[in-house]
């Protein structure tokens, strides 16, 4: 379960923003007040803005509690993110024909860009494909979690014993060794920004296999995905996480142009739902098309 922190880099808070509620009764008041001002308080999408069908892709890997199991264990998408999306659609008053699919990250990006899918849950802004999609707009000075469907963190994993060190934002690798990352993902961008020598893998399975064979010194993975692998494969996580950032439900640009009010409703409802599940005051704003 996530805790809210607007910092995106471990140990740093450039915006100087952090939400702290010290009194339980005050937290309850904030949640009740924000719920009253949530998406239900604004005008729902008109019938003309409701899509007749809604095609949503989710990742084929586990990201618990947001996505339960991988595609082999749970072919049908299930988890907190899926439940939140269903709830957002229901509260909109629209009743589209809903199709939910699980696909690999790069394929999901291609499907959304080509218009084969309408929504993709979820994607971070560091993902190299994010510029091709519609994401909730960010207001200047707004908290990092505004309009987010959740938060994901990325950490380094390795199989002990190892001489790799990760301290105070600096990585020490044995000479000639590399960090394994999945190609075409936000993890690749994070590693390159850090200036690390990288070994690119076509997918997470190949990435983990290389680590088990000793071909990489460490691998960079989303913590949600790696939870199960730590136990199953004996991987060790290096603390603290390398990177934290919100993730969003992205839309195709065509879908946004056809159904802007419905999409803004979905984004805002997802944000409120996520805050409700985490028991905190939401950082949600109603964006106008």
C-alpha positions in Angstrom: 0.0 0.0 0.0 1.3 3.4 -0.9 1.9 6.4 1.3 1.5 9.8 -0.2 4.6 11.8 -0.7 5.1 14.4 -3.4 8.8 13.7 -3.7 9.7 12.0 -6.9 13.3 11.3 -6.1 14.2 9.4 -3.0 15.3 11.8 -0.2 14.4 14.9 -2.2 11.4 17.2 -2.2 12.0 20.0 -4.6 8.4 21.3 -4.4 8.6 21.4 -0.6 5.2 19.9 -0.4 4.1 17.1 1.9 0.8 16.1 3.2 0.7 15.5 7.0 -2.5 15.0 9.0 -1.7 14.5 12.7 -5.3 14.2 14.0 -7.6 11.3 13.1 -10.7 13.5 13.4 -9.2 16.1 11.0 -8.4 13.4 8.4 -12.0 12.3 8.5 -13.3 15.9 8.1 -11.0 16.4 5.1 -12.1 13.2 3.5 -15.7 13.9 4.0 -15.3 17.5 2.7 -13.4 16.4 -0.4 -15.9 13.7 -1.1 -18.7 16.3 -1.1 -16.7 18.3 -3.7 -15.7 15.2 -5.7 -16.9 14.3 -9.2 -20.4 13.5 -8.0 -20.8 17.2 -7.1 -20.2 18.4 -10.7 -22.3 17.8 -13.7 -22.0 14.2 -15.1 -21.3 13.7 -18.7 -24.3 14.3 -21.0 -25.6 11.3 -23.0 -24.0 12.7 -26.1 -20.5 12.5 -24.5 -20.9 8.9 -23.4 -18.9 6.5 -25.5 -20.8 3.5 -26.9 -17.9 1.2 -26.2 -14.8 1.5 -24.0 -11.7 -0.6 -24.7 -9.2 -0.7 -21.8 -5.8 -2.3 -21.7 -3.9 -3.3 -18.6 -0.4 -4.6 -18.2 0.1 -8.4 -18.5 2.3 -8.4 -15.4 1.3 -8.5 -11.7 1.3 -5.1 -9.9 -0.5 -5.9 -6.7 -2.7 -4.6 -5.3 -3.5 -2.6 -8.4 -3.3 -5.6 -10.8 -3.6 -9.1 -9.4 -1.4 -11.8 -10.8 0.1 -12.0 -14.3 -1.8 -12.9 -17.4 -1.2 -16.6 -16.9 -2.6 -16.5 -13.4 -5.4 -14.0 -14.0 -6.2 -13.7 -17.8 -9.1 -11.3 -16.9 -7.9 -8.0 -15.4 -8.6 -7.8 -11.7 -7.4 -5.6 -8.8 -7.7 -2.2 -7.2 -7.1 -0.3 -10.4 -9.7 -2.3 -12.3 -12.3 -1.9 -9.5 -11.6 1.8 -9.4 -12.2 2.2 -13.1 -15.4 0.2 -13.0 -16.6 2.5 -10.2 -15.6 5.6 -12.1 -17.6 4.5 -15.1 -20.6 3.6 -13.0 -20.7 7.0 -11.3 -20.5 8.8 -14.7 -23.9 7.6 -15.6 -22.6 6.2 -18.9 -22.9 2.5 -19.8 -20.5 1.7 -22.5 -19.8 -1.8 -23.8 -16.7 -2.5 -21.8 -13.8 -4.6 -23.0 -10.8 -5.2 -20.7 -7.6 -6.8 -21.9 -4.1 -7.6 -20.6 -1.2 -6.9 -22.9 2.6 -6.3 -22.7 3.7 -2.7 -22.1 5.0 -1.9 -25.6 2.1 -3.5 -27.3 -0.4 -1.6 -25.1 1.4 1.6 -26.0 1.1 0.8 -29.7 -2.6 -0.1 -29.4 -3.4 3.1 -27.7 -1.5 5.2 -30.2 -3.2 3.5 -33.2 -6.6 3.8 -31.6 -7.1 0.0 -31.1 -7.6 0.8 -27.4 -9.2 3.8 -25.7 -7.6 3.7 -22.3 -4.4 2.2 -20.8 -4.0 1.7 -17.1 -1.6 2.7 -16.0 1.4 4.7 -17.3 3.9 7.1 -15.7 5.0 10.4 -17.3 8.6 9.1 -17.5 7.4 6.4 -19.9 8.8 7.2 -23.3 5.4 6.6 -24.9 3.5 9.0 -22.6 3.9 12.0 -25.0 1.8 10.2 -27.5 -1.2 9.9 -25.2 -3.7 12.1 -23.3 -2.8 12.4 -19.6 -4.4 14.6 -16.9 -3.0 18.1 -17.3 -0.8 19.3 -14.5 -1.4 22.8 -13.0 1.7 24.8 -12.0 2.5 24.3 -8.4 0.0 21.4 -8.0 1.0 18.4 -5.9 2.7 15.6 -7.8 -0.2 13.2 -7.1 -2.9 15.4 -8.6 -5.3 13.4 -10.8 -3.1 10.2 -10.2 -4.6 6.8 -10.1 -1.8 5.6 -7.8 1.9 5.7 -7.2 4.7 3.4 -8.3 8.3 3.2 -7.0 11.3 1.6 -8.7 14.2 -0.1 -6.9 17.3 -2.0 -7.6 17.2 -5.8 -7.1 20.0 -8.3 -7.0 20.8 -11.8 -5.9 23.1 -11.9 -2.8 26.0 -12.1 -2.1 26.9 -8.9 -4.1 29.4 -6.1 -3.9 26.9 -3.6 -5.4 26.3 -0.5 -3.2 23.4 2.0 -3.4 23.9 4.8 -0.9 22.8 8.4 -0.9 21.6 8.3 -4.5 24.9 6.9 -5.8 25.4 3.5 -7.3 28.7 1.6 -7.0 29.1 -1.3 -9.5 31.9 -3.8 -10.0 34.1 -2.9 -13.0 32.6 -3.7 -16.3 29.2 -4.6 -14.8 25.8 -3.2 -15.9 22.3 -2.6 -14.6 19.6 -4.6 -16.4 16.4 -2.7 -17.5 13.5 -3.5 -19.8 13.8 -1.8 -23.2 11.3 1.0 -24.1 10.1 1.5 -20.6 10.2 4.3 -18.0 12.9 2.2 -16.2 15.2 2.6 -19.2 14.8 6.4 -19.0 15.4 6.4 -15.2 18.6 4.4 -15.6 19.9 6.6 -18.4 19.2 9.8 -16.4 21.3 8.3 -13.6 24.1 7.7 -16.1 24.3 4.0 -15.4 25.8 1.5 -17.9 22.7 -0.5 -18.9 21.9 -3.9 -20.3 18.6 -3.8 -22.2 16.2 -6.8 -22.1 13.1 -7.2 -24.3 10.9 -7.8 -21.3 10.9 -8.3 -17.5 11.2 -12.1 -17.8 14.4 -11.8 -19.9 15.6 -9.2 -17.5 15.2 -11.4 -14.4 16.7 -14.4 -16.3 19.8 -12.4 -17.0 20.1 -11.5 -13.3 19.7 -15.1 -12.2 22.5 -16.1 -14.7 24.8 -13.4 -13.3 24.9 -11.4 -16.5 23.9 -8.1 -14.7 25.1 -6.7 -11.4 21.5 -5.6 -10.5 18.2 -5.0 -12.2 15.8 -2.1 -12.0 12.1 -3.1 -11.4 8.9 -1.5 -10.3 8.4 -2.6 -6.6 4.8 -3.6 -7.3 6.0 -6.2 -9.8 9.0 -7.3 -7.8 7.0 -8.1 -4.6 6.4 -11.7 -5.6 9.8 -12.2 -7.2 11.7 -11.3 -4.0 10.2 -14.4 -2.4 10.1 -16.7 -5.4 13.6 -16.0 -6.7 15.5 -14.9 -3.6 16.1 -11.4 -4.9 17.2 -8.6 -2.5 16.0 -5.1 -2.8 18.4 -2.2 -2.2 16.8 0.6 -0.2 15.7 3.3 -0.7 13.8 3.2 -4.0 15.6 4.9 -6.9 12.5 6.7 -8.1 8.9 7.4 -7.2 6.2 8.9 -9.3 2.5 8.8 -9.9 0.8 6.7 -12.5 -2.2 7.5 -14.6 -4.9 6.1 -16.8 -3.9 7.3 -20.3 -6.3 7.8 -23.2 -5.8 7.8 -26.9 -5.8 11.3 -28.4 -8.7 10.4 -30.6 -10.8 9.2 -27.6 -10.0 12.5 -25.7 -11.2 14.6 -28.7 -14.4 12.6 -29.0 -15.3 12.3 -25.2 -13.5 15.0 -23.3 -16.1 15.4 -20.5 -16.4 11.7 -19.9 -12.6 11.3 -19.8 -12.1 14.2 -17.3 -14.8 12.6 -15.2 -12.9 9.3 -15.2 -9.6 10.9 -14.3 -11.2 12.8 -11.4 -13.2 9.8 -10.1 -10.1 7.6 -10.2 -8.2 10.2 -8.2 -10.9 10.4 -5.5 -11.3 6.6 -5.4 -7.5 6.1 -4.9 -7.5 8.7 -2.1 -10.5 7.0 -0.4 -8.7 3.6 -0.6 -5.6 5.0 1.0 -7.5 7.0 3.6 -6.1 10.4 2.8 -7.4 13.7 1.6 -7.3 13.6 -2.3 -5.2 15.8 -4.6 -7.9 15.9 -7.2 -9.1 18.8 -9.4 -12.0 18.8 -11.9 -10.4 19.7 -15.2 -12.6 21.2 -17.9 -12.3 20.1 -21.5 
